[in-house]
Amino acid sequence: MDFFLDTASIDDVLKFKEFIQGITTNPSLLASESKKTSKPIKDILSDLCMAIEGPVSAEVISNNKEEMLKEANKHNCRIIIRQ
């Protein structure tokens, strides 16, 4: 069984790193973390990817295929994009 932490907080990830195999997040969590840390969402996602070896699952906010692909391609790490 794999455990995924639902967060955008690097502090949370580091706290539970030894217990989790991946991360899930969503636009609300990312926006909240961005506001709290003054970091761009792209940087937060990059930090999450560097913090663990497992997958990072993030939601796109677009509704059409072309825009979803544009969002997904903005990130340089192993992110599973979902809607």
N, C-alpha and C positions, 0 to 999 in steps of 0.2 A: 504494500500500500504506500502510495506517495502522498505527502502532505504539501499543500501549497498555501502560502500566506497571502491573504487578500489585503494589500497595502500599497502605498506609494512612498512610505517612509523608509529611508535607508537605515535609520536607527532601529526600527522594528526588525528589518531584515537581519541586521548584524546581531541583534539580541537573540533571534531564533534560528540563526544560520545553521546550526548543527542539527536541527530538527526538521528542516524543510528541504524539499527537492525542487521547488519552483515558486514563482510569484504570480499572482493574478492582480490586476489593477483595473481601474476604470477612469473615465474622464473626470468624475467628481472627486475621486481620491487624488488624482494627479493635480487638478486645479487647486485643491485645498493645500497640498504639499507645496506647490509652486508659490502660493500666496504666503505660506508660513516661512519658506526658506528663501524667497525671492529668486529662485532658480527657474530657468525655462523648463518646460515639460520635457523637451528633448534631452536636456542634461539629466533630469531625474531618471528618465528611462535608461539612459546610458549608465548611470550610477547603479541602478538596480541590476542591470546585466552584468556589470563588473563584480558585483557583490556575491553572486552565486554562479555555480556552473550550470545549473538547470535552466529550464525555460522560463521566460517572462511572458505572460499572456496579457495583452492590452487591447482595449476596445477602440475601434475607430468611431468617429462621430458622423462620417459621411454616409449617405444613403445609396449612392450609385457606385457601380463597379470601378469606374475610372478614378473617382475621387478617393475611394477606399485604397486603391493601389498606390496613389500618390502619397497618402498618409503613411501607408506601410513602408514605402521606399525612403521615407525621410530618416529612418533609423538605421544605424550601422551595426546593430547587434542582433542576436537571436531572439527576436520577439515574435510570438505567435499573435497575429492580428485576428480579432474576432469582432462580430457586430452583434 
